[in-house]
Amino acid sequence: MARRANRRAAADDTNRQCPCGTGKAYARCCRPLHLAVTDAATAEELMRSRFSAFAVGDVGYLLRSWHSSTRPTRLVLDPGQRWLRLEIVDSSGGGLLDSSGTVEFRAHHRQAGQSDTLHERSMFVREDGRWVYLHALPD
């Protein structure tokens, strides 16, 4: 019975569109990053994967992708908050050869029947060769 449920979950991942908005299937987009099969190549890819982690409730990935100097000791997601859509507004740096970068985004969500949008500019840096989220930048 458990094997059948695991196969069904894997099939769902194969067909389900990734929450990050690339149009790719979750299994070929953010899931490999969530499973630590691969690392984000750019700051924007990390931002997208973090949004997807919020959408699918992957607290472990969110903590692993957070800079060690700003990472909280624990993170509790609100089960009543549903992350719906990510909109990348702008990015600067954060490429393959960069050591830092910023990504401005709008994350659309719904909570208690109300729609809302989180608008943020985030700073990303490399730590031990991997892209990680450092902090939100002031307006």
TAHUTA-V60011 format. One record per residue. N is the residue number from 1. PSI is psi in radians with two decimals (* if undefined). Layout:
BEGIN
N/PSI + N/PSI
END
This chain:
BEGIN
1/-0.76 + 2/-0.67 + 3/-0.71 + 4/-0.72 + 5/-0.71 + 6/-0.72 + 7/-0.70 + 8/-0.75 + 9/-0.71 + 10/-0.69 + 11/-0.70 + 12/-0.76 + 13/-0.63 + 14/-0.67 + 15/-0.41 + 16/2.34 + 17/2.48 + 18/2.39 + 19/-0.34 + 20/-0.20 + 21/0.16 + 22/-0.34 + 23/-0.10 + 24/2.84 + 25/2.49 + 26/-0.70 + 27/-0.43 + 28/0.15 + 29/-1.61 + 30/-0.41 + 31/-0.75 + 32/-0.55 + 33/-0.75 + 34/-0.61 + 35/0.04 + 36/0.49 + 37/-0.56 + 38/2.89 + 39/2.72 + 40/2.36 + 41/-0.43 + 42/2.89 + 43/-0.69 + 44/-0.70 + 45/-0.67 + 46/-0.74 + 47/-0.82 + 48/-0.76 + 49/-0.58 + 50/-0.70 + 51/-0.82 + 52/-0.65 + 53/-0.70 + 54/-0.75 + 55/-0.64 + 56/-0.04 + 57/0.55 + 58/1.43 + 59/-0.69 + 60/-0.78 + 61/-0.72 + 62/-0.77 + 63/-0.73 + 64/-0.48 + 65/0.25 + 66/2.41 + 67/2.45 + 68/-0.48 + 69/-0.29 + 70/-0.02 + 71/2.28 + 72/2.76 + 73/-0.48 + 74/2.77 + 75/2.23 + 76/2.09 + 77/2.54 + 78/2.00 + 79/-0.30 + 80/-0.05 + 81/2.20 + 82/2.07 + 83/2.17 + 84/-0.75 + 85/2.48 + 86/2.37 + 87/2.01 + 88/2.11 + 89/-0.79 + 90/2.76 + 91/2.67 + 92/2.28 + 93/-2.69 + 94/0.28 + 95/-3.00 + 96/-0.60 + 97/0.02 + 98/2.75 + 99/-0.17 + 100/2.88 + 101/2.82 + 102/2.59 + 103/2.18 + 104/2.34 + 105/2.87 + 106/2.15 + 107/1.97 + 108/2.34 + 109/2.96 + 110/2.38 + 111/2.31 + 112/0.71 + 113/0.02 + 114/2.33 + 115/2.52 + 116/2.92 + 117/2.29 + 118/2.08 + 119/2.15 + 120/2.62 + 121/2.12 + 122/2.54 + 123/2.30 + 124/2.50 + 125/2.92 + 126/2.37 + 127/2.13 + 128/0.65 + 129/-0.11 + 130/2.54 + 131/2.37 + 132/2.71 + 133/2.25 + 134/-1.04 + 135/2.94 + 136/2.52 + 137/2.55 + 138/2.71 + 139/*
END
